[in-house]
Amino acid sequence: MVQGVGVKGLTGIARRLRKHSTDTERHLWRHLRDRQIEGFKFRRQQAVGRYVVDFVNLEKKVIVELDGRQHALDPGDKIRDEWLRAEGYKVLRFWDNQVFSNLEGFLETIRDVILTPHPDPLPQETVS
């Protein structure tokens, strides 16, 4: 979270993060972009509430976060994840090295979460 930054400020931060992506983020983006996972659209470095997340599918409310060493003991990540989950998002956190060491397994995990029905689906409208 960035303290004291409004929505416009988050947009600028997200834009800068996209321009200066890590090698891991660029590598994963090649596999998430253009609806490559079951036709679902992902966005990268997207503002969600008061946070900027690494990758998000807004339709299924799935967030993918890539963590490097700086996240190992960051208590802010837990607070952030709790807030995002309270907003209905599924938050998947992976270590950077997992993207390179087990890409297929990593993508399969994302695919499984995207395809798993929500535990409390909205009621379907019935036509009489």
Phi and psi restraints in degrees (value plus and minus 20) as a CYANA .aco file:
   2 VAL   PHI    -130.6   -90.6
   2 VAL   PSI      96.2   136.2
   3 GLN   PHI     -86.8   -46.8
   3 GLN   PSI     116.2   156.2
   4 GLY   PHI      49.2    89.2
   4 GLY   PSI       1.2    41.2
   5 VAL   PHI    -129.5   -89.5
   5 VAL   PSI     108.4   148.4
   6 GLY   PHI    -102.5   -62.5
   6 GLY   PSI    -197.2  -157.2
   7 VAL   PHI     -78.7   -38.7
   7 VAL   PSI     -63.5   -23.5
   8 LYS   PHI     -82.5   -42.5
   8 LYS   PSI     -57.9   -17.9
   9 GLY   PHI     -84.6   -44.6
   9 GLY   PSI     -59.2   -19.2
  10 LEU   PHI     -85.2   -45.2
  10 LEU   PSI     -56.5   -16.5
  11 THR   PHI     -81.8   -41.8
  11 THR   PSI     -62.9   -22.9
  12 GLY   PHI     -84.9   -44.9
  12 GLY   PSI     -60.9   -20.9
  13 ILE   PHI     -83.8   -43.8
  13 ILE   PSI     -65.5   -25.5
  14 ALA   PHI     -80.3   -40.3
  14 ALA   PSI     -61.4   -21.4
  15 ARG   PHI     -82.0   -42.0
  15 ARG   PSI     -63.8   -23.8
  16 ARG   PHI     -84.4   -44.4
  16 ARG   PSI     -60.6   -20.6
  17 LEU   PHI     -84.0   -44.0
  17 LEU   PSI     -56.5   -16.5
  18 ARG   PHI     -85.9   -45.9
  18 ARG   PSI     -60.2   -20.2
  19 LYS   PHI     -87.6   -47.6
  19 LYS   PSI     -49.4    -9.4
  20 HIS   PHI    -137.7   -97.7
  20 HIS   PSI      26.4    66.4
  21 SER   PHI     -84.1   -44.1
  21 SER   PSI     132.0   172.0
  22 THR   PHI     -96.0   -56.0
  22 THR   PSI     145.7   185.7
  23 ASP   PHI     -78.1   -38.1
  23 ASP   PSI     -60.6   -20.6
  24 THR   PHI     -84.4   -44.4
  24 THR   PSI     -64.4   -24.4
  25 GLU   PHI     -82.8   -42.8
  25 GLU   PSI     -63.0   -23.0
  26 ARG   PHI     -82.7   -42.7
  26 ARG   PSI     -61.2   -21.2
  27 HIS   PHI     -83.3   -43.3
  27 HIS   PSI     -67.7   -27.7
  28 LEU   PHI     -85.7   -45.7
  28 LEU   PSI     -59.3   -19.3
  29 TRP   PHI     -77.9   -37.9
  29 TRP   PSI     -55.0   -15.0
  30 ARG   PHI     -79.2   -39.2
  30 ARG   PSI     -44.3    -4.3
  31 HIS   PHI    -121.7   -81.7
  31 HIS   PSI     -34.1     5.9
  32 LEU   PHI    -120.7   -80.7
  32 LEU   PSI     -47.6    -7.6
  33 ARG   PHI     -89.1   -49.1
  33 ARG   PSI     144.5   184.5
  34 ASP   PHI      37.6    77.6
  34 ASP   PSI      14.7    54.7
  35 ARG   PHI      36.7    76.7
  35 ARG   PSI      19.8    59.8
  36 GLN   PHI     -94.2   -54.2
  36 GLN   PSI     -40.7    -0.7
  37 ILE   PHI    -119.9   -79.9
  37 ILE   PSI      79.1   119.1
  38 GLU   PHI      32.7    72.7
  38 GLU   PSI       7.1    47.1
  39 GLY   PHI      59.7    99.7
  39 GLY   PSI     -11.2    28.8
  40 PHE   PHI    -111.7   -71.7
  40 PHE   PSI     115.9   155.9
  41 LYS   PHI    -104.6   -64.6
  41 LYS   PSI     110.4   150.4
  42 PHE   PHI    -131.4   -91.4
  42 PHE   PSI     127.9   167.9
  43 ARG   PHI    -135.4   -95.4
  43 ARG   PSI     130.4   170.4
  44 ARG   PHI    -133.4   -93.4
  44 ARG   PSI     128.7   168.7
  45 GLN   PHI      24.3    64.3
  45 GLN   PSI      45.9    85.9
  46 GLN   PHI    -131.5   -91.5
  46 GLN   PSI     115.5   155.5
  47 ALA   PHI     -92.1   -52.1
  47 ALA   PSI     108.6   148.6
  48 VAL   PHI    -151.1  -111.1
  48 VAL   PSI      89.5   129.5
  49 GLY   PHI      43.1    83.1
  49 GLY   PSI    -147.6  -107.6
  50 ARG   PHI    -118.8   -78.8
  50 ARG   PSI      -4.5    35.5
  51 TYR   PHI    -141.3  -101.3
  51 TYR   PSI     137.8   177.8
  52 VAL   PHI    -132.1   -92.1
  52 VAL   PSI     101.6   141.6
  53 VAL   PHI    -122.8   -82.8
  53 VAL   PSI     135.7   175.7
  54 ASP   PHI     -84.6   -44.6
  54 ASP   PSI     -75.2   -35.2
  55 PHE   PHI    -161.5  -121.5
  55 PHE   PSI     122.8   162.8
  56 VAL   PHI    -166.0  -126.0
  56 VAL   PSI     121.3   161.3
  57 ASN   PHI    -128.5   -88.5
  57 ASN   PSI      90.5   130.5
  58 LEU   PHI     -92.2   -52.2
  58 LEU   PSI     -51.8   -11.8
  59 GLU   PHI     -83.1   -43.1
  59 GLU   PSI     -67.2   -27.2
  60 LYS   PHI    -117.0   -77.0
  60 LYS   PSI     -22.8    17.2
  61 LYS   PHI      37.1    77.1
  61 LYS   PSI      31.9    71.9
  62 VAL   PHI    -135.5   -95.5
  62 VAL   PSI     107.4   147.4
  63 ILE   PHI    -133.5   -93.5
  63 ILE   PSI     114.9   154.9
  64 VAL   PHI    -136.2   -96.2
  64 VAL   PSI     101.4   141.4
  65 GLU   PHI    -134.2   -94.2
  65 GLU   PSI     112.5   152.5
  66 LEU   PHI    -124.0   -84.0
  66 LEU   PSI     106.2   146.2
  67 ASP   PHI    -135.0   -95.0
  67 ASP   PSI     111.6   151.6
  68 GLY   PHI    -121.0   -81.0
  68 GLY   PSI    -186.5  -146.5
  69 ARG   PHI     -78.2   -38.2
  69 ARG   PSI     -50.9   -10.9
  70 GLN   PHI     -84.4   -44.4
  70 GLN   PSI     -36.1     3.9
  71 HIS   PHI    -116.7   -76.7
  71 HIS   PSI     -23.6    16.4
  72 ALA   PHI     -75.1   -35.1
  72 ALA   PSI     -60.9   -20.9
  73 LEU   PHI    -146.9  -106.9
  73 LEU   PSI       6.5    46.5
  74 ASP   PHI    -102.6   -62.6
  74 ASP   PSI      87.1   127.1
  75 PRO   PHI     -87.2   -47.2
  75 PRO   PSI     -40.8    -0.8
  76 GLY   PHI     -84.5   -44.5
  76 GLY   PSI     -48.6    -8.6
  77 ASP   PHI     -83.7   -43.7
  77 ASP   PSI     -58.4   -18.4
  78 LYS   PHI     -86.6   -46.6
  78 LYS   PSI     -63.5   -23.5
  79 ILE   PHI     -83.3   -43.3
  79 ILE   PSI     -65.1   -25.1
  80 ARG   PHI     -80.1   -40.1
  80 ARG   PSI     -68.1   -28.1
  81 ASP   PHI     -82.2   -42.2
  81 ASP   PSI     -60.9   -20.9
  82 GLU   PHI     -81.8   -41.8
  82 GLU   PSI     -62.8   -22.8
  83 TRP   PHI     -84.6   -44.6
  83 TRP   PSI     -64.9   -24.9
  84 LEU   PHI     -83.4   -43.4
  84 LEU   PSI     -60.9   -20.9
  85 ARG   PHI     -85.7   -45.7
  85 ARG   PSI     -58.0   -18.0
  86 ALA   PHI     -83.1   -43.1
  86 ALA   PSI     -46.0    -6.0
  87 GLU   PHI    -106.1   -66.1
  87 GLU   PSI     -17.9    22.1
  88 GLY   PHI      76.6   116.6
  88 GLY   PSI     -12.2    27.8
  89 TYR   PHI    -108.1   -68.1
  89 TYR   PSI     126.7   166.7
  90 LYS   PHI    -115.0   -75.0
  90 LYS   PSI     104.3   144.3
  91 VAL   PHI    -128.3   -88.3
  91 VAL   PSI     100.6   140.6
  92 LEU   PHI    -128.7   -88.7
  92 LEU   PSI     102.3   142.3
  93 ARG   PHI    -132.4   -92.4
  93 ARG   PSI     112.0   152.0
  94 PHE   PHI    -152.9  -112.9
  94 PHE   PSI     128.3   168.3
  95 TRP   PHI     -96.4   -56.4
  95 TRP   PSI     124.8   164.8
  96 ASP   PHI     -68.6   -28.6
  96 ASP   PSI     -64.4   -24.4
  97 ASN   PHI     -84.9   -44.9
  97 ASN   PSI     -41.0    -1.0
  98 GLN   PHI     -86.4   -46.4
  98 GLN   PSI     -51.5   -11.5
  99 VAL   PHI     -82.8   -42.8
  99 VAL   PSI     -59.6   -19.6
 100 PHE   PHI    -105.8   -65.8
 100 PHE   PSI     -55.2   -15.2
 101 SER   PHI    -102.7   -62.7
 101 SER   PSI     -45.6    -5.6
 102 ASN   PHI    -169.2  -129.2
 102 ASN   PSI      38.5    78.5
 103 LEU   PHI     -77.5   -37.5
 103 LEU   PSI     -66.0   -26.0
 104 GLU   PHI     -81.8   -41.8
 104 GLU   PSI     -63.8   -23.8
 105 GLY   PHI     -84.4   -44.4
 105 GLY   PSI     -58.9   -18.9
 106 PHE   PHI     -81.7   -41.7
 106 PHE   PSI     -68.9   -28.9
 107 LEU   PHI     -86.9   -46.9
 107 LEU   PSI     -55.0   -15.0
 108 GLU   PHI     -84.2   -44.2
 108 GLU   PSI     -59.7   -19.7
 109 THR   PHI     -81.5   -41.5
 109 THR   PSI     -65.5   -25.5
 110 ILE   PHI     -82.1   -42.1
 110 ILE   PSI     -65.5   -25.5
 111 ARG   PHI     -77.8   -37.8
 111 ARG   PSI     -65.4   -25.4
 112 ASP   PHI     -81.1   -41.1
 112 ASP   PSI     -62.9   -22.9
 113 VAL   PHI     -87.1   -47.1
 113 VAL   PSI     -61.4   -21.4
 114 ILE   PHI     -81.3   -41.3
 114 ILE   PSI     -58.9   -18.9
 115 LEU   PHI    -107.5   -67.5
 115 LEU   PSI     -31.9     8.1
 116 THR   PHI     -95.6   -55.6
 116 THR   PSI     106.4   146.4
 117 PRO   PHI     -82.1   -42.1
 117 PRO   PSI     129.1   169.1
 118 HIS   PHI     -82.2   -42.2
 118 HIS   PSI     119.1   159.1
 119 PRO   PHI     -84.3   -44.3
 119 PRO   PSI     -47.5    -7.5
 120 ASP   PHI    -145.6  -105.6
 120 ASP   PSI      52.8    92.8
 121 PRO   PHI     -86.0   -46.0
 121 PRO   PSI     133.1   173.1
 122 LEU   PHI     -88.1   -48.1
 122 LEU   PSI     125.2   165.2
 123 PRO   PHI     -83.8   -43.8
 123 PRO   PSI     121.7   161.7
 124 GLN   PHI     -99.9   -59.9
 124 GLN   PSI     119.5   159.5
 125 GLU   PHI     -92.7   -52.7
 125 GLU   PSI     110.8   150.8
 126 THR   PHI    -121.3   -81.3
 126 THR   PSI     123.0   163.0
 127 VAL   PHI    -122.8   -82.8
 127 VAL   PSI     105.3   145.3
